[in-house]
Amino acid sequence: MLKPIKNNQQYEDALARAYKLMQKNIKPDSKESDELEILSILIKEYENELYPVPKPNPVEAIKFRLEQMNMSEVELSEILGYRSRKSEILSGKRKLSLAMIRKLNEKLHIPANVLIQAY
């Protein structure tokens, strides 16, 4: 019976079992397939609890997305509609407005929960 992972030994055991299941040629909708899916969820939850990944700073998220999409700061100005505010936002001197957050979410697909954080 599968149980929540509460310590490192249980975590190591779950990883070993998941690895063993992944090496097999299991059929979808089988008991082993269900076991692997549940183990994966339990392992992920334990890892998220033990090693939480902090959300990126909104400004860093914007810069990263611009780089990913090969976009220039001029293109960011066009999205925001404010050429002069772009540099203030990227330097952290100006906070994002709700309208800016909506545009960045829509055009750059940056999650709103990242953009609304305090910085």
N, CA, C and O of each residue as an XYZ file, in Angstrom:
476
protein
N       0.841     -1.186      0.000
C       0.000      0.000      0.000
C       0.889      1.253      0.000
O       1.846      1.345      0.769
N       0.568      2.187     -0.846
C       1.348      3.418     -0.936
C       0.922      4.394      0.149
O      -0.259      4.521      0.472
N       1.919      5.082      0.704
C       1.666      6.056      1.764
C       2.432      7.337      1.438
O       3.356      7.322      0.625
N       2.047      8.438      2.072
C       2.814      9.670      1.878
C       4.275      9.468      2.298
O       4.571      8.704      3.218
N       5.160     10.153      1.620
C       6.593     10.081      1.932
C       6.878     11.101      3.026
O       6.603     12.291      2.872
N       7.442     10.608      4.150
C       7.663     11.490      5.297
C       9.125     11.647      5.695
O       9.457     12.502      6.516
N      10.001     10.826      5.118
C      11.413     10.948      5.474
C      12.282     10.527      4.293
O      11.789     10.030      3.280
N      13.578     10.735      4.448
C      14.509     10.482      3.354
C      14.563      9.003      2.964
O      14.700      8.683      1.783
N      14.460      8.110      3.932
C      14.503      6.678      3.615
C      13.296      6.280      2.761
O      13.436      5.539      1.787
N      12.119      6.772      3.128
C      10.919      6.487      2.332
C      11.049      7.089      0.934
O      10.601      6.503     -0.052
N      11.661      8.247      0.866
C      11.897      8.904     -0.421
C      12.814      8.051     -1.293
O      12.518      7.818     -2.465
N      13.921      7.588     -0.727
C      14.864      6.742     -1.471
C      14.195      5.448     -1.926
O      14.413      4.997     -3.050
N      13.380      4.851     -1.053
C      12.661      3.624     -1.411
C      11.684      3.883     -2.556
O      11.565      3.073     -3.476
N      10.991      5.011     -2.492
C      10.028      5.358     -3.548
C      10.746      5.584     -4.876
O      10.267      5.148     -5.923
N      11.889      6.261     -4.835
C      12.669      6.472     -6.055
C      13.126      5.147     -6.658
O      13.047      4.943     -7.869
N      13.602      4.254     -5.801
C      14.072      2.951     -6.283
C      12.926      2.166     -6.915
O      13.095      1.557     -7.972
N      11.767      2.179     -6.272
C      10.615      1.454     -6.810
C      10.161      2.084     -8.131
O       9.850      1.367     -9.082
N      10.121      3.397     -8.194
C       9.716      4.077     -9.433
C      10.696      3.745    -10.556
O      10.283      3.502    -11.690
N      11.978      3.735    -10.246
C      12.992      3.399    -11.246
C      12.786      1.976    -11.754
O      12.852      1.716    -12.955
N      12.536      1.067    -10.828
C      12.320     -0.334    -11.204
C      11.093     -0.456    -12.113
O      11.119     -1.194    -13.098
N      10.027      0.262    -11.784
C       8.814      0.217    -12.609
C       9.063      0.811    -13.995
O       8.526      0.325    -14.990
N       9.873      1.858    -14.055
C      10.148      2.491    -15.347
C      10.979      1.596    -16.263
O      10.941      1.746    -17.484
N      11.724      0.672    -15.675
C      12.541     -0.238    -16.479
C      11.710     -1.355    -17.104
O      12.137     -2.000    -18.061
N      10.521     -1.574    -16.552
C       9.648     -2.633    -17.058
C       8.811     -2.114    -18.223
O       8.634     -0.908    -18.397
N       8.317     -3.023    -18.990
C       7.412     -2.679    -20.087
C       5.977     -2.822    -19.570
O       5.294     -3.805    -19.855
N       5.537     -1.815    -18.800
C       4.210     -1.919    -18.191
C       3.137     -1.384    -19.137
O       3.371     -0.473    -19.931
N       1.984     -1.969    -19.024
C       0.865     -1.580    -19.879
C       0.093     -0.433    -19.234
O      -0.053     -0.386    -18.013
N      -0.401      0.493    -20.059
C      -1.251      1.557    -19.519
C      -2.471      0.940    -18.834
O      -2.949     -0.121    -19.236
N      -2.956      1.599    -17.821
C      -4.133      1.165    -17.059
C      -3.914     -0.139    -16.299
O      -4.879     -0.788    -15.896
N      -2.658     -0.528    -16.099
C      -2.366     -1.702    -15.277
C      -2.129     -1.246    -13.840
O      -1.987     -0.051    -13.578
N      -2.087     -2.198    -12.912
C      -1.815     -1.856    -11.515
C      -0.434     -1.216    -11.377
O      -0.252     -0.276    -10.604
N       0.529     -1.730    -12.130
C       1.881     -1.167    -12.064
C       1.926      0.246    -12.637
O       2.661      1.096    -12.135
N       1.158      0.494    -13.667
C       1.083      1.835    -14.248
C       0.482      2.811    -13.237
O       0.973      3.928    -13.071
N      -0.581      2.378    -12.568
C      -1.201      3.214    -11.534
C      -0.229      3.456    -10.383
O      -0.140      4.566     -9.857
N       0.500      2.407     -9.995
C       1.472      2.543     -8.911
C       2.549      3.562     -9.281
O       2.921      4.400     -8.460
N       3.046      3.491    -10.504
C       4.075      4.432    -10.950
C       3.544      5.864    -10.948
O       4.246      6.791    -10.545
N       2.323      6.038    -11.393
C       1.733      7.379    -11.407
C       1.602      7.932     -9.994
O       1.940      9.090     -9.747
N       1.115      7.116     -9.068
C       0.960      7.568     -7.681
C       2.322      7.832     -7.045
O       2.497      8.828     -6.344
N       3.282      6.948     -7.284
C       4.637      7.166     -6.762
C       5.217      8.483     -7.274
O       5.841      9.229     -6.520
N       5.010      8.758     -8.543
C       5.519     10.004     -9.137
C       4.931     11.222     -8.445
O       5.634     12.198     -8.187
N       3.648     11.162     -8.148
C       2.983     12.273     -7.451
C       3.552     12.430     -6.047
O       3.853     13.543     -5.617
N       3.700     11.319     -5.335
C       4.235     11.368     -3.971
C       5.672     11.892     -3.953
O       6.034     12.696     -3.094
N       6.477     11.436     -4.892
C       7.871     11.888     -4.981
C       7.924     13.384     -5.276
O       8.692     14.118     -4.654
N       7.112     13.827     -6.220
C       7.085     15.249     -6.576
C       6.676     16.104     -5.380
O       7.291     17.138     -5.118
N       5.645     15.679     -4.656
C       5.192     16.438     -3.487
C       6.287     16.527     -2.422
O       6.510     17.588     -1.838
N       6.958     15.421     -2.180
C       8.036     15.412     -1.185
C       9.165     16.347     -1.618
O       9.683     17.117     -0.808
N       9.541     16.279     -2.882
C      10.610     17.147     -3.386
C      10.201     18.616     -3.331
O      11.016     19.470     -2.981
N       8.961     18.916     -3.668
C       8.491     20.307     -3.611
C       8.498     20.841     -2.188
O       8.770     22.020     -1.959
N       8.196     19.965     -1.231
C       8.194     20.373      0.166
C       9.618     20.579      0.674
O       9.896     21.531      1.403
N      10.508     19.683      0.284
C      11.883     19.728      0.763
C      12.738     20.762      0.031
O      13.583     21.423      0.635
N      12.512     20.893     -1.266
C      13.321     21.777     -2.106
C      12.421     22.717     -2.903
O      12.354     22.609     -4.127
N      11.730     23.634     -2.235
C      10.833     24.520     -2.982
C      11.612     25.408     -3.955
O      12.694     25.903     -3.640
N      11.046     25.591     -5.119
C      11.663     26.443     -6.132
C      11.022     27.824     -6.015
O       9.819     27.969     -6.235
N      11.812     28.833     -5.672
C      11.228     30.167     -5.534
C      10.771     30.710     -6.888
O      11.370     30.427     -7.926
N       9.708     31.486     -6.847
C       9.238     32.126     -8.075
C      10.235     33.217     -8.452
O      10.806     33.870     -7.579
N      10.440     33.410     -9.737
C      11.392     34.449    -10.143
C      10.845     35.847     -9.868
O       9.634     36.063     -9.821
N      11.747     36.762     -9.693
C      11.409     38.174     -9.577
C      10.725     38.586    -10.888
O      11.171     38.165    -11.956
N       9.655     39.396    -10.840
C       8.957     39.782    -12.068
C       9.866     40.389    -13.136
O       9.725     40.072    -14.317
N      10.788     41.249    -12.739
C      11.685     41.888    -13.710
C      12.595     40.841    -14.353
O      12.813     40.860    -15.564
N      13.123     39.930    -13.537
C      13.979     38.870    -14.076
C      13.190     37.952    -15.001
O      13.722     37.475    -16.003
N      11.929     37.704    -14.673
C      11.080     36.865    -15.528
C      10.863     37.533    -16.886
O      10.880     36.864    -17.919
N      10.661     38.838    -16.883
C      10.472     39.575    -18.141
C      11.748     39.510    -18.980
O      11.697     39.214    -20.174
N      12.885     39.788    -18.356
C      14.163     39.750    -19.080
C      14.430     38.358    -19.646
O      14.875     38.217    -20.785
N      14.157     37.341    -18.850
C      14.379     35.965    -19.285
C      13.487     35.625    -20.472
O      13.939     35.017    -21.442
N      12.219     36.018    -20.393
C      11.292     35.701    -21.481
C      11.667     36.446    -22.754
O      11.571     35.891    -23.848
N      12.094     37.701    -22.620
C      12.551     38.451    -23.795
C      13.707     37.717    -24.470
O      13.750     37.585    -25.693
N      14.637     37.245    -23.652
C      15.785     36.513    -24.197
C      15.329     35.214    -24.869
O      15.788     34.881    -25.962
N      14.433     34.492    -24.215
C      13.928     33.237    -24.781
C      13.266     33.450    -26.133
O      13.418     32.641    -27.049
N      12.535     34.544    -26.243
C      11.763     34.809    -27.456
C      12.543     35.652    -28.465
O      11.994     36.066    -29.487
N      13.829     35.908    -28.178
C      14.661     36.750    -29.047
C      14.002     38.094    -29.333
O      13.991     38.571    -30.467
N      13.460     38.683    -28.295
C      12.797     39.981    -28.436
C      13.694     41.075    -27.873
O      14.482     40.851    -26.954
N      13.553     42.242    -28.442
C      14.343     43.384    -27.981
C      13.542     44.176    -26.951
O      12.344     43.963    -26.766
N      14.234     45.087    -26.295
C      13.557     45.974    -25.356
C      12.612     46.916    -26.093
O      11.624     47.375    -25.519
N      12.903     47.205    -27.345
C      12.006     48.037    -28.163
C      10.671     47.313    -28.341
O       9.607     47.926    -28.260
N      10.740     46.006    -28.585
C       9.506     45.226    -28.726
C       8.735     45.182    -27.407
O       7.504     45.162    -27.402
N       9.463     45.166    -26.292
C       8.803     45.234    -24.987
C       8.064     46.554    -24.850
O       6.939     46.588    -24.350
N       8.686     47.641    -25.290
C       8.038     48.959    -25.253
C       6.739     48.949    -26.039
O       5.744     49.540    -25.621
N       6.756     48.273    -27.181
C       5.552     48.195    -28.013
C       4.451     47.414    -27.306
O       3.276     47.767    -27.406
N       4.822     46.364    -26.600
C       3.833     45.578    -25.856
C       3.237     46.411    -24.737
O       2.021     46.431    -24.543
N       4.103     47.103    -23.998
C       3.639     47.891    -22.859
C       2.941     49.175    -23.280
O       2.088     49.696    -22.562
N       3.311     49.678    -24.451
C       2.716     50.919    -24.913
C       3.396     52.159    -24.362
O       2.959     53.279    -24.627
N       4.465     51.968    -23.596
C       5.193     53.090    -23.004
C       6.675     52.907    -23.280
O       7.316     52.050    -22.672
N       7.217     53.688    -24.175
C       8.643     53.561    -24.498
C       9.512     53.980    -23.305
O      10.497     53.311    -22.993
N       9.155     55.069    -22.646
C       9.992     55.582    -21.561
C       9.911     54.710    -20.305
O      10.871     54.647    -19.536
N       8.802     54.055    -20.096
C       8.628     53.275    -18.871
C       9.364     51.939    -18.910
O       9.646     51.345    -17.869
N       9.669     51.477    -20.106
C      10.350     50.192    -20.248
C      11.627     50.150    -19.427
O      11.852     49.193    -18.687
N      12.463     51.168    -19.546
C      13.738     51.168    -18.819
C      13.515     51.298    -17.313
O      14.255     50.713    -16.522
N      12.499     52.061    -16.915
C      12.190     52.188    -15.485
C      11.729     50.850    -14.913
O      12.077     50.498    -13.786
N      10.950     50.113    -15.687
C      10.467     48.807    -15.238
C      11.625     47.822    -15.156
O      11.773     47.117    -14.158
N      12.446     47.770    -16.198
C      13.554     46.815    -16.220
C      14.629     47.126    -15.181
O      15.389     46.239    -14.792
N      14.696     48.373    -14.733
C      15.659     48.724    -13.684
C      15.050     48.566    -12.293
O      15.755     48.680    -11.290
N      13.748     48.304    -12.228
C      13.074     48.131    -10.943
C      12.622     49.429    -10.310
O      12.151     49.427     -9.173
N      12.755     50.551    -11.028
C      12.349     51.848    -10.484
C      10.840     52.056    -10.543
O      10.285     52.808     -9.742
N      10.182     51.401    -11.475
C       8.735     51.533    -11.625
C       8.108     50.156    -11.481
O       8.597     49.170    -12.032
N       7.014     50.111    -10.727
C       6.274     48.864    -10.543
C       5.356     48.631    -11.732
O       4.954     49.567    -12.423
N       5.038     47.374    -11.953
C       4.116     47.018    -13.032
C       2.690     47.385    -12.643
O       2.263     47.141    -11.514
N       1.969     47.964    -13.574
C       0.552     48.251    -13.343
C      -0.257     47.011    -13.712
O       0.267     46.087    -14.335
N      -1.506     46.992    -13.336
C      -2.379     45.872    -13.676
C      -2.493     45.723    -15.188
O      -2.487     44.606    -15.704
N      -2.596     46.837    -15.895
C      -2.686     46.791    -17.362
C      -1.414     46.195    -17.964
O      -1.482     45.414    -18.913
N      -0.260     46.560    -17.418
C       1.012     46.018    -17.910
C       1.092     44.513    -17.643
O       1.522     43.744    -18.502
N       0.676     44.108    -16.454
C       0.687     42.687    -16.096
C      -0.174     41.898    -17.066
O       0.215     40.825    -17.527
N      -1.336     42.431    -17.369
C      -2.233     41.749    -18.319
C      -1.586     41.626    -19.697
O      -1.663     40.571    -20.326
N      -0.953     42.695    -20.164
C      -0.311     42.665    -21.486
C       0.856     41.683    -21.508
O       1.016     40.928    -22.467
N       1.667     41.689    -20.461
C       2.817     40.785    -20.399
C       2.367     39.329    -20.321
O       2.973     38.443    -20.923
N       1.310     39.105    -19.579
C       0.764     37.754    -19.485
C       0.235     37.287    -20.833
O       0.461     36.148    -21.243
N      -0.464     38.170    -21.508
C      -1.069     37.814    -22.800
C      -0.024     37.653    -23.906
O      -0.069     36.687    -24.669
N       0.904     38.587    -23.992
C       1.854     38.598    -25.115
C       3.098     37.743    -24.879
O       3.602     37.107    -25.804
N       3.593     37.729    -23.638
C       4.819     36.986    -23.350
C       4.542     35.668    -22.627
O       5.448     34.861    -22.424
N       3.299     35.462    -22.247
C       2.883     34.228    -21.562
C       3.635     34.009    -20.250
O       3.974     32.881    -19.891
N       3.885     35.099    -19.552
C       4.476     35.003    -18.217
C       3.308     34.846    -17.252
O       2.371     35.643    -17.297
N       3.339     33.848    -16.386
C       2.220     33.645    -15.465
C       1.950     34.888    -14.617
O       2.875     35.529    -14.120
N       0.683     35.212    -14.465
C       0.301     36.395    -13.697
C       0.790     36.302    -12.256
O       1.163     37.316    -11.666
N       0.793     35.090    -11.675
C       1.238     34.966    -10.281
C       2.722     35.296    -10.117
O       3.161     35.595     -9.007
N       3.491     35.248    -11.186
C       4.896     35.672    -11.143
C       4.964     37.197    -11.235
O       5.742     37.834    -10.525
N       4.154     37.767    -12.106
C       4.204     39.214    -12.351
C       3.650     40.045    -11.197
O       4.049     41.198    -11.032
N       2.741     39.489    -10.395
C       2.120     40.287     -9.328
C       2.920     40.286     -8.031
O       2.542     40.966     -7.077
N       4.008     39.541     -7.978
C       4.809     39.489     -6.754
C       5.427     40.844     -6.430
O       5.700     41.659     -7.311
N       5.634     41.051     -5.145
C       6.342     42.260     -4.710
C       7.814     42.124     -5.081
O       8.380     41.032     -5.033
N       8.418     43.234     -5.448
C       9.855     43.240     -5.773
C      10.451     44.575     -5.471
O      11.648     44.778     -5.677
